[in-house]
Amino acid sequence: MIINIRVIPRAKKNKVEEEEGRLKVHLTAPPQDGRANKLLIELLAEHFQVKKRQVSLVKGDKSQNKIVEIIT
């Protein structure tokens, strides 16, 4: 499953919400040293109830707009 995601770093709390056909993910981590991407993978794995290794970042490593693949 391929998902378009909009990431909001440095948010007050972690949460996942649907918005206009994509997911909007609020992360408490800053976008430095890959910390936000790591937290994004952990949060999506928990949200979709899969293991972290089943979630991979396809595109947008340094962007707020990302494409993520979830293998079920």
Phi and psi in degrees as GROMACS dihedral restraints (atoms count N, CA, C in turn):
[ dihedral_restraints ]
;  ai    aj    ak    al  type     phi  dphi    fc
    3     4     5     6     1  -104.6    20    10
    4     5     6     7     1   132.3    20    10
    6     7     8     9     1  -129.8    20    10
    7     8     9    10     1   133.9    20    10
    9    10    11    12     1   -87.2    20    10
   10    11    12    13     1   134.0    20    10
   12    13    14    15     1  -133.7    20    10
   13    14    15    16     1   140.0    20    10
   15    16    17    18     1  -110.0    20    10
   16    17    18    19     1   122.0    20    10
   18    19    20    21     1  -102.9    20    10
   19    20    21    22     1   134.6    20    10
   21    22    23    24     1  -115.6    20    10
   22    23    24    25     1    98.7    20    10
   24    25    26    27     1   -77.4    20    10
   25    26    27    28     1   164.7    20    10
   27    28    29    30     1    57.8    20    10
   28    29    30    31     1    35.8    20    10
   30    31    32    33     1   -80.3    20    10
   31    32    33    34     1   169.0    20    10
   33    34    35    36     1   -72.8    20    10
   34    35    36    37     1   -32.8    20    10
   36    37    38    39     1  -148.1    20    10
   37    38    39    40     1   159.1    20    10
   39    40    41    42     1   -80.6    20    10
   40    41    42    43     1   129.9    20    10
   42    43    44    45     1  -160.1    20    10
   43    44    45    46     1   154.9    20    10
   45    46    47    48     1  -120.1    20    10
   46    47    48    49     1   129.7    20    10
   48    49    50    51     1  -140.7    20    10
   49    50    51    52     1   152.3    20    10
   51    52    53    54     1   -87.3    20    10
   52    53    54    55     1   141.9    20    10
   54    55    56    57     1  -151.8    20    10
   55    56    57    58     1   117.1    20    10
   57    58    59    60     1    47.6    20    10
   58    59    60    61     1    50.3    20    10
   60    61    62    63     1    78.3    20    10
   61    62    63    64     1     9.3    20    10
   63    64    65    66     1  -142.4    20    10
   64    65    66    67     1   172.8    20    10
   66    67    68    69     1   -97.2    20    10
   67    68    69    70     1   143.4    20    10
   69    70    71    72     1  -114.8    20    10
   70    71    72    73     1   120.8    20    10
   72    73    74    75     1  -117.6    20    10
   73    74    75    76     1   121.2    20    10
   75    76    77    78     1   -93.9    20    10
   76    77    78    79     1   128.9    20    10
   78    79    80    81     1  -124.5    20    10
   79    80    81    82     1   139.7    20    10
   81    82    83    84     1   -79.3    20    10
   82    83    84    85     1   -18.8    20    10
   84    85    86    87     1   -76.8    20    10
   85    86    87    88     1   147.8    20    10
   87    88    89    90     1   -79.9    20    10
   88    89    90    91     1   158.0    20    10
   90    91    92    93     1   -82.8    20    10
   91    92    93    94     1    52.3    20    10
   93    94    95    96     1  -123.6    20    10
   94    95    96    97     1   139.9    20    10
   96    97    98    99     1    55.8    20    10
   97    98    99   100     1    27.8    20    10
   99   100   101   102     1    74.4    20    10
  100   101   102   103     1     9.8    20    10
  102   103   104   105     1   -64.3    20    10
  103   104   105   106     1   -40.2    20    10
  105   106   107   108     1   -67.4    20    10
  106   107   108   109     1   -39.9    20    10
  108   109   110   111     1   -65.1    20    10
  109   110   111   112     1   -39.8    20    10
  111   112   113   114     1   -63.9    20    10
  112   113   114   115     1   -45.1    20    10
  114   115   116   117     1   -65.3    20    10
  115   116   117   118     1   -36.9    20    10
  117   118   119   120     1   -58.8    20    10
  118   119   120   121     1   -46.3    20    10
  120   121   122   123     1   -63.0    20    10
  121   122   123   124     1   -43.0    20    10
  123   124   125   126     1   -62.5    20    10
  124   125   126   127     1   -43.7    20    10
  126   127   128   129     1   -67.7    20    10
  127   128   129   130     1   -41.6    20    10
  129   130   131   132     1   -67.7    20    10
  130   131   132   133     1   -37.7    20    10
  132   133   134   135     1   -61.5    20    10
  133   134   135   136     1   -42.1    20    10
  135   136   137   138     1   -67.4    20    10
  136   137   138   139     1   -42.1    20    10
  138   139   140   141     1   -64.3    20    10
  139   140   141   142     1   -43.1    20    10
  141   142   143   144     1   -93.5    20    10
  142   143   144   145     1     2.7    20    10
  144   145   146   147     1    56.0    20    10
  145   146   147   148     1    51.6    20    10
  147   148   149   150     1  -128.5    20    10
  148   149   150   151     1   171.6    20    10
  150   151   152   153     1   -79.8    20    10
  151   152   153   154     1   154.7    20    10
  153   154   155   156     1   -58.7    20    10
  154   155   156   157     1   -34.0    20    10
  156   157   158   159     1   -70.3    20    10
  157   158   159   160     1   -12.5    20    10
  159   160   161   162     1   -87.7    20    10
  160   161   162   163     1    -4.2    20    10
  162   163   164   165     1  -111.3    20    10
  163   164   165   166     1   125.0    20    10
  165   166   167   168     1  -135.7    20    10
  166   167   168   169     1   145.1    20    10
  168   169   170   171     1   -86.1    20    10
  169   170   171   172     1   117.0    20    10
  171   172   173   174     1   -89.1    20    10
  172   173   174   175     1   -43.9    20    10
  174   175   176   177     1  -149.6    20    10
  175   176   177   178     1   146.7    20    10
  177   178   179   180     1    98.0    20    10
  178   179   180   181     1    33.5    20    10
  180   181   182   183     1   -54.5    20    10
  181   182   183   184     1   -37.0    20    10
  183   184   185   186     1  -117.0    20    10
  184   185   186   187     1    23.8    20    10
  186   187   188   189     1  -122.0    20    10
  187   188   189   190     1   159.4    20    10
  189   190   191   192     1   -78.1    20    10
  190   191   192   193     1   -23.6    20    10
  192   193   194   195     1   -94.6    20    10
  193   194   195   196     1   119.7    20    10
  195   196   197   198     1  -128.5    20    10
  196   197   198   199     1   157.2    20    10
  198   199   200   201     1  -120.1    20    10
  199   200   201   202     1   125.9    20    10
  201   202   203   204     1  -122.6    20    10
  202   203   204   205     1   141.2    20    10
  204   205   206   207     1  -109.7    20    10
  205   206   207   208     1   132.5    20    10
  207   208   209   210     1  -118.1    20    10
  208   209   210   211     1   120.8    20    10
  210   211   212   213     1   -96.0    20    10
  211   212   213   214     1   121.3    20    10
